[in-house]
């Protein structure tokens, strides 16, 4: 097997590409982390709003039943 010299411009290009990829990896990881955490925060807020709406519906039903019971107090013999 013969040793063929590689052009220095090719090795420089490959080295710079590798350095660029390695240098961008932490930024990509942090960006992904921020995106996932903001998505999960949004889902948590959506769940909180939904729970509050359900509790408001339940409280409306409870209040109407309580008013019905109060109004029916005089009707009982």
Secondary structure as UniProt FT lines:
FT   HELIX           8..71
FT   TURN            72..75
//
